[in-house]
Amino acid sequence: MYEQKQMGLRQHHCRRCGKAVCDYCSAKRSVLPTRGHEYGVRVCEECYINIKPEEKNHMANFYDTRSVVSWLDFDEERDLLASVGKDNIIKMWNIKDTLQGNVMTGP
C-alpha cells in the first residue's frame, strides 16, 4: 500500500476501500454490486479476504445477448421502432401506447 505517490510506480485503487495499491497488491478481482460493479474489478488483498458473500449478490438482471441491437430506427409518423440484431433479424415494434404515456390505474 502506498502512503504517498511514488515516481515510476503505477498506482491502482481498490474499488472497495479506495486505497492506492501497487499491481502486485491488487491482483485480485471481485464483483461489488452494491458499489455498481457487476463484473470483477480490482480489489486489494485485504478487501478480497474480507468481502462477505452477501456483498457479492448481483443486483442487476443479465439477459442472453443473442439479440443485441446493432441498428435502430424510429418512424415518428407511424410510431414504429425498427431494430436489427447481430442475428440480422429485423423486428418492428409498435410503441404508440408507450409514447402516449398511458397511465395504468390500480384496483
C-alpha positions, 0 to 999 in steps of 0.5 A, a space after each residue: 500500500 502506498 502512503 504517498 505517490 511514488 515516481 515510476 510506480 503505477 498506482 491502482 485503487 481498490 474499488 472497495 476501500 479506495 486505497 492506492 495499491 501497487 499491481 502486485 497488491 491488487 491482483 485480485 478481482 471481485 464483483 461489488 454490486 452494491 458499489 455498481 460493479 457487476 463484473 470483477 474489478 480490482 480489489 486489494 488483498 485485504 478487501 478480497 479476504 474480507 468481502 462477505 458473500 452477501 456483498 457479492 449478490 448481483 443486483 442487476 438482471 443479465 439477459 442472453 445477448 443473442 439479440 443485441 441491437 446493432 441498428 435502430 430506427 424510429 418512424 415518428 409518423 407511424 410510431 414504429 421502432 425498427 431494430 436489427 440484431 447481430 442475428 440480422 433479424 429485423 423486428 418492428 415494434 409498435 410503441 404508440 401506447 408507450 409514447 402516449 404515456 398511458 397511465 395504468 390505474 390500480 384496483 
